[in-house]
Amino acid sequence: MSQVTDRQSAPETDPPGDDRVPRRALKGIEGIALGVGVLLVFALVGWYTGIFSTDEGEPKPPEVVAPIADGEWFAMVTAGTDEAGAVTLGIDLAEMLGGEEARQAAVEDGVIEEGEDLPNDFYIRNPEVVYELMQFSDAASIDVISAVDPGATLSISPGELLAIYSGEKVDDSIYGIVAGQPIAMDLTIRDGAVVEAAAVYLP
């Protein structure tokens, strides 16, 4: 009898009829859940940093688009400086016409009547005045017209062009630049900067 009593008093690990999940199974489930949670945290951190940074880990600089495409242009220009003090050109693209084409364009624009002639054999068509600011390249060349020989040109620097245009400097050897008045120029633009600027002779 004492042996039977001892067996009944010993608690069973898993009593019959108990539907609870064994403790070992619970620990296994908890471990899996913890692992999945850690993986989700790493995935979220990677996604977040992937969106808000580049491959180099730094934000991409905004793309700079030049106001005027590369190429050769005729324009009426002004001179000034930007916030950093660099000389800039205000470029108003236009079209210079000559001969009968110029006269007909002037008639179409209402500048002269049909049958009239232009006072000079050219016409600058510029229906809308819009100035776009652009900088000179580091090695830009600027040619102006000689007042001594209109067929010859003189090379000047951007600073000299600004001084003449602003009226700070008077140079009698240069033809056709009046302080504060737009200058007719042929421009070459490359890589978003003015590399060549040549004054156009206007009689």
C-alpha positions in Angstrom: 0.0 0.0 0.0 2.8 2.4 0.8 4.2 2.0 -2.8 0.8 2.9 -4.3 0.4 5.9 -2.1 3.9 7.2 -3.2 3.0 6.9 -6.9 -0.2 8.9 -6.5 1.5 11.7 -4.5 4.1 12.3 -7.2 2.9 15.1 -9.6 2.8 14.2 -13.3 4.7 16.4 -15.7 1.8 16.4 -18.2 -1.4 15.4 -16.5 -3.7 13.4 -18.7 -6.3 15.5 -20.4 -4.4 18.7 -20.1 -4.6 20.6 -23.5 -1.9 23.2 -22.7 1.1 23.4 -25.0 4.2 21.9 -23.4 6.7 24.4 -22.0 9.5 23.3 -24.4 7.2 24.0 -27.4 6.4 27.4 -26.0 10.0 28.3 -25.7 10.6 27.2 -29.3 7.8 29.4 -30.6 9.0 32.4 -28.6 12.5 32.0 -30.0 11.2 31.9 -33.6 9.1 35.0 -33.0 12.1 36.9 -31.5 14.2 35.9 -34.5 11.6 37.1 -37.0 11.2 40.4 -35.1 15.0 41.1 -35.2 15.0 40.3 -39.0 12.1 42.7 -39.5 13.9 45.5 -37.6 17.1 45.1 -39.8 15.0 45.0 -43.0 13.2 48.2 -42.0 16.4 50.0 -41.2 17.9 48.9 -44.5 14.9 50.1 -46.4 14.8 53.5 -44.6 18.5 54.2 -45.2 18.2 53.0 -48.8 15.5 55.5 -49.6 17.1 58.5 -47.9 20.7 58.1 -49.1 22.6 57.2 -52.2 25.1 54.5 -52.8 27.8 56.8 -51.5 25.7 57.6 -48.4 25.2 61.2 -49.4 22.2 63.0 -50.9 22.4 63.6 -54.7 22.9 67.3 -55.6 20.1 68.9 -57.6 20.7 68.8 -61.4 21.6 72.2 -62.8 20.1 73.0 -66.2 21.6 75.9 -68.2 18.9 78.4 -69.3 20.3 78.4 -72.8 21.4 75.3 -74.6 24.9 74.8 -75.9 25.4 76.2 -79.4 25.9 79.4 -81.3 23.5 82.3 -80.8 22.8 85.9 -81.7 21.6 88.0 -78.7 21.3 91.4 -77.2 23.4 91.2 -74.0 23.9 93.2 -70.8 26.7 92.8 -68.3 26.5 92.5 -64.5 27.7 90.4 -61.6 26.3 87.5 -59.6 26.2 87.1 -55.8 29.8 85.8 -55.8 31.0 88.9 -57.8 31.7 87.0 -61.0 30.8 88.8 -64.3 27.7 87.5 -65.9 25.8 88.2 -69.1 22.1 88.9 -69.4 21.3 87.2 -72.7 18.2 88.1 -74.7 18.2 85.7 -77.7 17.1 87.4 -81.0 17.4 87.0 -84.8 19.5 89.3 -87.0 18.3 89.4 -90.6 19.6 91.2 -93.7 18.6 92.2 -97.2 15.1 91.5 -98.4 14.5 89.0 -95.6 15.1 91.8 -93.1 12.8 94.3 -94.9 10.0 91.7 -95.2 10.3 90.8 -91.5 10.1 94.5 -90.5 6.9 94.8 -92.6 5.4 91.8 -90.9 6.3 93.2 -87.5 4.7 96.6 -88.3 8.0 98.4 -88.1 7.8 99.8 -91.6 5.0 99.8 -94.3 5.0 97.7 -97.4 7.1 99.4 -100.1 9.3 101.2 -97.5 13.0 100.4 -97.1 14.9 99.9 -93.9 17.3 102.7 -92.9 20.0 100.1 -92.7 20.3 96.8 -94.5 19.5 94.7 -91.4 16.7 94.1 -88.9 16.9 92.5 -85.5 13.8 90.5 -84.8 13.1 90.2 -81.1 9.4 89.9 -80.4 9.9 89.2 -76.7 12.6 90.5 -74.5 13.7 87.9 -72.0 17.1 88.0 -70.3 18.8 84.8 -69.1 21.8 85.2 -66.8 24.8 83.1 -67.7 28.5 83.1 -66.6 31.6 83.1 -68.6 33.8 80.0 -68.8 37.3 80.3 -67.2 39.0 80.8 -70.5 36.3 82.8 -72.3 37.3 85.1 -75.2 35.5 88.4 -75.7 36.0 90.4 -79.0 34.8 93.9 -79.5 35.0 96.1 -82.6 37.8 98.6 -83.1 36.7 102.2 -83.4 39.8 102.9 -85.5 39.2 100.1 -88.0 35.6 98.6 -87.9 36.9 95.6 -89.7 39.3 94.7 -86.8 38.5 93.4 -83.4 40.0 93.9 -79.9 40.2 91.3 -77.2 39.0 92.3 -73.7 38.3 90.6 -70.4 34.9 90.1 -68.8 35.9 92.7 -66.2 36.7 95.2 -68.9 33.4 94.5 -70.7 31.5 95.1 -67.4 33.4 98.4 -66.8 32.6 99.7 -70.3 29.0 98.6 -70.2 28.4 100.1 -66.7 30.1 103.4 -67.8 32.9 103.1 -65.2 35.4 103.0 -68.1 35.4 105.0 -71.3 37.5 103.5 -74.1 37.4 105.5 -77.4 39.2 102.7 -79.2 36.1 100.5 -78.9 33.1 100.9 -81.3 29.4 100.5 -80.6 29.2 99.9 -76.9 27.0 102.5 -75.2 26.9 102.5 -71.4 23.7 100.8 -70.2 22.5 99.8 -73.7 22.2 96.1 -74.8 25.1 95.0 -77.0 24.6 93.0 -80.1 26.8 89.9 -79.9 27.4 86.5 -81.4 27.8 84.0 -78.5 29.1 80.4 -78.3 27.8 78.5 -75.3 29.4 75.2 -74.2 28.9 73.2 -71.1 26.4 75.7 -69.8 28.8 78.7 -69.9 29.7 81.4 -72.4 33.0 80.5 -74.0 33.0 83.1 -76.8 31.3 86.5 -77.2 31.9 88.7 -80.3 30.3 92.1 -80.8 28.4 92.4 -84.0 28.9 95.5 -86.2 25.8 97.7 -86.5 26.1 100.7 -88.8 
